[in-house]
Amino acid sequence: MELPINPIAIPIAAVAALFVGALWYHPKLGFGIAWMRAAEMTEERLKSGNIAIIFGFALLFAALLGVLLMQFTNHQWGAMGMIGAKPELAEPSFEAFMADYGTAYRTFKHGALHGAMFGVLGALPILGINALFERKSVKYILIHAGYWMLTLTIMGSLLCGL
């Protein structure tokens, strides 16, 4: 029995998060200037730091988020949890169940829905709480939450549809 996910889905979703961020926070294409003002970020500070480490960890964190998001978009993982993720130990009824439902709700559209829900119900509250205590503006919250809602929608779509 094969795992209910395409093995390249998580790396593709992680790279997609960085690609969306490059567009979303770009000063000429997206909200880069507004974000810099809301975050009190300067050009000088933006250019500091080790860019390889920053993007390396951003990619790692996006991949970790993809692993978590997969649990929300791909319902077959719930079935795998029922048998301890060891298909070889499952009863024959599990094989029959997976034969009938192993590809149910495995579409880009379904993944997008669950990714968007994760963005609204997960990312928005976390970012909002942090920003409130950091005394950041509503604009700051909306720029970041908007990015994550869009990104998680795309990531969910890829994780479920690939």
C-alpha positions as CSV (number, residue, x, y, z in Angstrom):
1,M,0.0,0.0,0.0
2,E,1.4,3.4,-0.9
3,L,1.3,6.5,1.3
4,P,-1.6,8.8,0.6
5,I,0.6,11.7,-0.6
6,N,2.8,12.4,-3.5
7,P,6.4,12.6,-2.0
8,I,7.3,15.7,-3.9
9,A,4.2,17.6,-2.7
10,I,5.7,19.0,0.5
11,P,8.9,20.3,-1.1
12,I,6.9,21.9,-3.9
13,A,4.5,23.5,-1.4
14,A,7.4,24.8,0.6
15,V,9.0,26.4,-2.4
16,A,5.6,27.9,-3.4
17,A,5.5,29.6,0.0
18,L,8.8,31.4,-0.8
19,F,7.6,32.2,-4.3
20,V,4.4,33.8,-3.1
21,G,6.3,35.7,-0.4
22,A,8.7,37.1,-3.0
23,L,5.7,38.5,-4.9
24,W,3.6,39.5,-1.9
25,Y,6.4,41.5,-0.2
26,H,8.0,42.8,-3.4
27,P,8.1,46.7,-3.2
28,K,6.9,47.1,-6.8
29,L,4.6,44.1,-7.2
30,G,3.1,43.6,-3.8
31,F,2.8,45.1,-0.3
32,G,6.6,45.5,0.2
33,I,6.5,49.3,0.9
34,A,3.4,49.1,3.1
35,W,4.9,46.2,5.0
36,M,8.2,48.0,5.5
37,R,6.3,51.0,7.0
38,A,4.0,48.9,9.1
39,A,7.0,46.8,10.4
40,E,9.2,49.8,10.9
41,M,11.7,48.1,8.6
42,T,14.5,50.1,6.9
43,E,16.3,49.3,3.7
44,E,19.6,49.0,5.7
45,R,18.1,46.5,8.1
46,L,16.5,44.6,5.3
47,K,19.9,44.1,3.7
48,S,21.5,42.9,6.9
49,G,21.8,39.3,8.0
50,N,22.9,36.1,6.2
51,I,20.4,35.7,3.4
52,A,21.3,32.0,2.9
53,I,20.5,31.3,6.5
54,I,17.3,33.3,6.3
55,F,16.0,31.6,3.2
56,G,17.2,28.2,4.3
57,F,15.3,28.4,7.6
58,A,12.3,29.9,5.8
59,L,12.2,26.9,3.4
60,L,12.6,24.5,6.3
61,F,9.8,26.2,8.3
62,A,7.6,26.2,5.2
63,A,8.2,22.4,4.8
64,L,7.3,21.8,8.4
65,L,4.2,23.8,7.9
66,G,3.5,21.7,4.8
67,V,3.7,18.5,7.0
68,L,1.2,19.9,9.4
69,L,-1.1,21.3,6.7
70,M,-1.1,17.9,5.0
71,Q,-3.0,16.6,8.0
72,F,-5.8,19.1,7.4
73,T,-6.1,18.7,3.6
74,N,-5.6,15.0,3.1
75,H,-8.2,13.0,4.9
76,Q,-6.6,9.7,4.1
77,W,-3.9,10.5,6.8
78,G,-6.7,10.1,9.3
79,A,-7.3,6.6,8.1
80,M,-3.6,5.9,8.4
81,G,-3.7,7.1,12.0
82,M,-6.4,4.5,12.8
83,I,-3.9,1.7,12.0
84,G,-0.9,3.4,13.5
85,A,0.5,4.3,10.1
86,K,1.5,0.6,9.5
87,P,-0.6,-0.6,6.6
88,E,1.1,-4.0,6.8
89,L,-0.6,-4.6,10.2
90,A,-4.0,-3.5,9.1
91,E,-7.0,-5.7,8.8
92,P,-8.2,-6.6,5.3
93,S,-11.1,-4.2,5.7
94,F,-8.6,-1.3,5.7
95,E,-7.4,-2.3,2.2
96,A,-11.0,-2.4,1.0
97,F,-11.7,1.0,2.6
98,M,-8.7,2.6,1.0
99,A,-9.6,1.0,-2.3
100,D,-13.0,2.7,-2.1
101,Y,-12.0,6.0,-0.5
102,G,-8.2,6.3,-1.0
103,T,-8.6,9.1,-3.5
104,A,-11.7,10.8,-2.2
105,Y,-11.5,14.6,-1.8
106,R,-8.0,14.6,-3.3
107,T,-8.4,17.7,-5.5
108,F,-6.7,21.0,-5.8
109,K,-10.0,22.7,-5.0
110,H,-10.5,20.7,-1.8
111,G,-6.9,21.4,-0.6
112,A,-7.4,25.1,-1.4
113,L,-10.5,25.1,0.8
114,H,-8.8,23.5,3.8
115,G,-5.7,25.6,3.3
116,A,-7.8,28.8,3.3
117,M,-9.6,27.6,6.5
118,F,-6.2,26.9,8.1
119,G,-5.1,30.4,7.2
120,V,-8.2,32.1,8.6
121,L,-8.5,29.9,11.7
122,G,-4.8,29.2,12.3
123,A,-2.5,31.9,10.9
124,L,-4.7,34.9,11.4
125,P,-5.3,34.4,15.1
126,I,-1.6,33.6,15.8
127,L,-0.3,36.6,13.9
128,G,-3.0,38.8,15.3
129,I,-2.2,38.0,18.9
130,N,1.5,38.5,18.4
131,A,0.9,41.8,16.6
132,L,-1.4,43.1,19.2
133,F,1.1,42.6,22.0
134,E,3.9,44.0,19.8
135,R,1.6,47.1,19.3
136,K,1.5,46.7,15.6
137,S,-1.1,48.2,13.4
138,V,-4.1,46.6,11.8
139,K,-2.4,47.1,8.4
140,Y,0.6,45.1,9.7
141,I,-1.8,42.2,10.7
142,L,-3.7,42.3,7.4
143,I,-0.5,42.3,5.3
144,H,1.0,39.3,7.1
145,A,-2.3,37.4,7.5
146,G,-3.2,38.0,3.9
147,Y,0.1,36.5,2.8
148,W,-0.4,33.5,5.0
149,M,-4.1,33.0,4.0
150,L,-3.1,33.1,0.3
151,T,0.0,31.0,0.8
152,L,-1.8,28.3,2.9
153,T,-4.5,28.2,0.3
154,I,-1.9,27.5,-2.4
155,M,0.0,25.1,-0.3
156,G,-3.1,23.2,0.6
157,S,-4.1,23.0,-3.0
158,L,-0.7,21.5,-3.9
159,L,-0.6,19.1,-1.0
160,C,-4.0,17.7,-1.8
161,G,-4.0,17.9,-5.6
162,L,-0.6,16.6,-6.5
